Amino acid sequence: MLHGFRYAAPRSRSELLDLLAEHGDHAKVLAGGTDLLVNIRGGNMKPGLVIDVKRVEGYGGLAWDPAEGLSLLPAATINDVLRDKRVRANFPLLAVCAQDLASYQIRNRATVIGNVVNASPCSDMAPALLCLGARAEIASARGSRSVLFSEFFTGVKKTVLAKDEILERIVVPASAAGTKGEYRKLKRINGHDLGIVGVAIARKNGSLRIAVSSAAPTPVLVAGLPGTASVDEAVAAVLAAVSPISDVRCTKEYRLFMIETFVRRLMEEMK
Ligand SMILES: Cc1cc2nc3c(=O)[nH]c(=O)nc-3n(C[C@H](O)[C@H](O)[C@H](O)COP(=O)(O)OP(=O)(O)OC[C@H]3O[C@@H](n4cnc5c(N)ncnc54)[C@H](O)[C@@H]3O)c2cc1C
């Protein structure tokens, strides 16, 4: 039987932050619900209150500021990202990763923010955000703070967010516009599936960043490699940063083999 909970759909930011301040201990934020409702139905989460953020004024869609960059707001879905011409023109890696997330129907509900707050090691959006140097703008009734995604994930399904905090905005910096990027994801089947491993590579102005999913308790970023790094140097840096496990989807050895294979292929393709 589905666990019973109260439901609130605040219209304003202050109403939302007050609700989280008062009920954060036993509340859960709802965006698309593609993770949350599965968890409630499966009995893994038993919130007393579910707070829907989709109707909060100013929380919908994407925004572009030439000086600051791209803002992804709490109700911005994966398909919103895919439809946005500014994303495709400036941050193609975001679109490449979004295209590999689930099916069209799920992408219509699933949000980018829900994907990163869920903090699965196999998140498809995390590699793009890590490679692009994106940051999380976090708010609560106590105030606001900004955290780079390289500091955001703290463990399997764990983030820096406190119970009374909301991830209010993801900012992909304007300085990352024009970054070239590619993503490879290994799945058990040739259709829609969670990743066994995923590797994203981004190149801009002589710098190289590589992010890997499903290869450690959190998505992994390898930054600071020079653009001139050889394929072998890139492989060595990535293999030193990951710590995959064996699980129901595949063995640790196969994960390591495929991470190396994807890094080699992408480095060759993106010379
Ligand atoms: C069939 C299926 C296939 C899937 N395939 C993939 C896949 O291939 N790749 C992949 O990466 N994922 C996949 N997923 C997982 C899921 O679709 C994504 O993680 C999705 O992006 C989550 O977004 P959402 O809006 O549905 O989040 P929700 O389920 O609404 O929320 C997820 C979590 O984030 C919290 N949350 C949401 N918004 C905020 C906010 N603004 N501030 C603070 N906390 C917040 C919620 O409380 C909850 O804990 C799949 C899911 C299903 C059901």
PDBQT file of the ligand as one rigid body, heavy atoms in Angstrom, charges set to zero:
ROOT
HETATM    1  C1  LIG A 301      12.137   4.281 -15.870  1.00  0.00    +0.000 C 
HETATM    2  C2  LIG A 301      13.194   5.229 -15.374  1.00  0.00    +0.000 A 
HETATM    3  C3  LIG A 301      14.367   5.339 -16.074  1.00  0.00    +0.000 A 
HETATM    4  C4  LIG A 301      15.370   6.205 -15.622  1.00  0.00    +0.000 A 
HETATM    5  N1  LIG A 301      16.527   6.292 -16.357  1.00  0.00    +0.000 NA
HETATM    6  C5  LIG A 301      17.487   7.158 -15.960  1.00  0.00    +0.000 A 
HETATM    7  C6  LIG A 301      18.678   7.275 -16.729  1.00  0.00    +0.000 A 
HETATM    8  O1  LIG A 301      18.874   6.653 -17.764  1.00  0.00    +0.000 OA
HETATM    9  N2  LIG A 301      19.634   8.138 -16.262  1.00  0.00    +0.000 N 
HETATM   10  C7  LIG A 301      19.468   8.859 -15.113  1.00  0.00    +0.000 A 
HETATM   11  O2  LIG A 301      20.383   9.628 -14.754  1.00  0.00    +0.000 OA
HETATM   12  N3  LIG A 301      18.331   8.757 -14.381  1.00  0.00    +0.000 NA
HETATM   13  C8  LIG A 301      17.348   7.926 -14.778  1.00  0.00    +0.000 A 
HETATM   14  N4  LIG A 301      16.201   7.808 -14.038  1.00  0.00    +0.000 N 
HETATM   15  C9  LIG A 301      16.085   8.566 -12.780  1.00  0.00    +0.000 C 
HETATM   16  C10 LIG A 301      15.262   9.871 -12.833  1.00  0.00    +0.000 C 
HETATM   17  O3  LIG A 301      14.397   9.945 -13.926  1.00  0.00    +0.000 OA
HETATM   18  C11 LIG A 301      16.156  11.105 -12.774  1.00  0.00    +0.000 C 
HETATM   19  O4  LIG A 301      17.031  11.066 -11.680  1.00  0.00    +0.000 OA
HETATM   20  C12 LIG A 301      15.312  12.405 -12.753  1.00  0.00    +0.000 C 
HETATM   21  O5  LIG A 301      16.075  13.384 -13.412  1.00  0.00    +0.000 OA
HETATM   22  C13 LIG A 301      14.901  12.925 -11.378  1.00  0.00    +0.000 C 
HETATM   23  O6  LIG A 301      14.206  14.157 -11.522  1.00  0.00    +0.000 OA
HETATM   24  P1  LIG A 301      12.724  14.382 -10.952  1.00  0.00    +0.000 P 
HETATM   25  O7  LIG A 301      12.334  15.751 -11.327  1.00  0.00    +0.000 OA
HETATM   26  O8  LIG A 301      11.820  13.280 -11.373  1.00  0.00    +0.000 OA
HETATM   27  O9  LIG A 301      13.034  14.279  -9.397  1.00  0.00    +0.000 OA
HETATM   28  P2  LIG A 301      12.097  13.873  -8.181  1.00  0.00    +0.000 P 
HETATM   29  O10 LIG A 301      11.809  12.412  -8.230  1.00  0.00    +0.000 OA
HETATM   30  O11 LIG A 301      10.940  14.791  -8.056  1.00  0.00    +0.000 OA
HETATM   31  O12 LIG A 301      13.126  14.187  -7.005  1.00  0.00    +0.000 OA
HETATM   32  C14 LIG A 301      14.349  13.453  -6.881  1.00  0.00    +0.000 C 
HETATM   33  C15 LIG A 301      15.018  13.831  -5.557  1.00  0.00    +0.000 C 
HETATM   34  O13 LIG A 301      15.423  15.194  -5.587  1.00  0.00    +0.000 OA
HETATM   35  C16 LIG A 301      14.758  15.947  -4.564  1.00  0.00    +0.000 C 
HETATM   36  N5  LIG A 301      14.509  17.253  -5.171  1.00  0.00    +0.000 N 
HETATM   37  C17 LIG A 301      13.904  17.502  -6.366  1.00  0.00    +0.000 A 
HETATM   38  N6  LIG A 301      13.987  18.815  -6.666  1.00  0.00    +0.000 NA
HETATM   39  C18 LIG A 301      14.639  19.407  -5.635  1.00  0.00    +0.000 A 
HETATM   40  C19 LIG A 301      15.052  20.741  -5.367  1.00  0.00    +0.000 A 
HETATM   41  N7  LIG A 301      14.816  21.769  -6.228  1.00  0.00    +0.000 N 
HETATM   42  N8  LIG A 301      15.742  20.997  -4.213  1.00  0.00    +0.000 NA
HETATM   43  C20 LIG A 301      15.997  20.003  -3.337  1.00  0.00    +0.000 A 
HETATM   44  N9  LIG A 301      15.635  18.708  -3.545  1.00  0.00    +0.000 NA
HETATM   45  C21 LIG A 301      14.971  18.413  -4.685  1.00  0.00    +0.000 A 
HETATM   46  C22 LIG A 301      13.542  15.145  -4.183  1.00  0.00    +0.000 C 
HETATM   47  O14 LIG A 301      13.122  15.389  -2.852  1.00  0.00    +0.000 OA
HETATM   48  C23 LIG A 301      14.064  13.719  -4.361  1.00  0.00    +0.000 C 
HETATM   49  O15 LIG A 301      14.802  13.328  -3.233  1.00  0.00    +0.000 OA
HETATM   50  C24 LIG A 301      15.181   6.962 -14.453  1.00  0.00    +0.000 A 
HETATM   51  C25 LIG A 301      13.980   6.852 -13.734  1.00  0.00    +0.000 A 
HETATM   52  C26 LIG A 301      12.992   5.992 -14.193  1.00  0.00    +0.000 A 
HETATM   53  C27 LIG A 301      11.714   5.902 -13.407  1.00  0.00    +0.000 C 
ENDROOT
TORSDOF 0
